């Protein structure tokens, strides 16, 4: 008996999708004794085929977030203060965003949001122009309430400060073992003198490096000699599989907060994390916590911020390439690993 294709509607989630199923030519019903098994098998195969594009789109969306650095690399000085000249930096530009909603790539996905920086001049004494004076309220909407407390005094205590870096601050990882080791190193170097200096370069050997934890707990080798967005992403996710790539306009899930990563290609890296007021802070190496960028401006959007520290002797580099944003679990929810 020949098979013909009949079309039936099946409710898949919230979408009504047409599915092709096989039924006997002389039967009006797809289910019958002879062809029941054939129908079920074909239906299962068809459903799998229909679901595949959705899963593939979700996978591509995650991959797109991991490759965000390609998008940020094309930003000019009107978007990224790092690329501004000295004369351009004299005029403070609004830190807010203009929103442009584009058509989604698929009806099954949410609308994509393309964000560009407002090009207007900031009001005197403000980070924003007159039109965007309420912008802090928008940025706060991207917070979850799970952002780590600032606790600058704790991070700036000399043994924590000298043994922890931006990566540890990004993950909100303070290791008592590292600060204790730093104190012991200082005492040994100074022949038991407890008056250790505020800045102690001898403790630099202790500071966590992306990929260290993942390398110790994985059989897959990690290239530690590369400093670029792609390799850094690999190291972060090896250390902490619970960390997820994100967009700036994504709101992280409950119990997560947002962080950001930048690089000076093949030289150095740097990390930021978002505070509960919508602004961002960072820990420059073994220096105290900072809440401003290279131009001493508040950081509202890290990929807009000035990351050119060439004239700062304590930094001496430019983090010219913005990599990506990430959703990081609060340590009360899932413990993270910097070392």
C-alpha positions, 0 to 999 in steps of 0.5 A: 500500500503506498504512503502519501503525505498528510499535513496535521497541526501540532501544538509545539509550545506556544507555536503552531507548526505544520508537520508532515506525517505519513499515513496510508493512502486509503486512510483518513486517520494517521493512526491505525493498526498497520501504520501506527509504528511507522507514523510514530517513528516518522512523527518523532523524526519530524519533530526533531527536525523542526526543533533543531533550528531553534536549538541551533539559533540558541547555540549561535546566540551564545557563540555570538556573545562569546565573539562580541569582541569582533563587534566592539573592535569596529567602534570609533571614537564617538563610541569608545573613549579609549580611541579618542585623542587628547583634544577629543577627551576635553569635551565630555560625551554623554555616557547613555545609549540610544536604542534601536530595536531590530527585527529578530532573526527568528520569530522564536527569538526575542527582539535583538537590541542594537545599542549605540552611544549618545553623541551629545555633550554631557551637562556640566557636572554630569555624566549625561546630556539633558535628554538622558539625565535619567539614564542611571535609572535605565542602567540600574534595570540591568542589575539583579540585586545580587551584585557583590557589596563594594567593601572597598576597605576589605579589598584595600587592606594591604595583604588582600590588595597585594595578593589579589588582582582584577580577576579575583575582584571580577569573580569576587574571590578573596582567598584567605590563603593568599593574603596569609601567604603574602603576610608571611612573604613580607615578614620573611623578606623584612626579617620578621618586621611586621610593618610591611609596606602598603605596596609589596611587589613580592606578593605578585607571584600569588595573584590569580591568573585566568586558566590556572584553576582550569588547567589544574582540573582538566586534561585538556591543555589551555594555551597560557601564552596567549592574551586575546579575547578568544583565549581569555574567554576559554580560560574564564569558562574553563575556570568557571563553567557557571559563568555565561557570556552576555550582552550589556543589555542582558539582565543576568538571572537571579543570583548572578551579576555582570562582569566585563573583560578587556585586553591589551592584545598579547600584553595584558588583560583587565576585568570589571564588575557591575555594582548594584547602583548600575556603575562599574568598578575594577581593581587595577592589579595590586592597586586599590579598588577604582570606580573611574576610568583613565579619564577619571570618569564614572564607568557606566558602560565599560565599552564606552569607557576610557581604557588608555592608561599609557600615560599612567606609570602605574598601568602603562598600557592601553586596553584597546580591545573590549572582549565581552560581558559575562553573567557571574554567579554570586558566591553565595549561590555558586562558588567561583574559582580564581585560584 
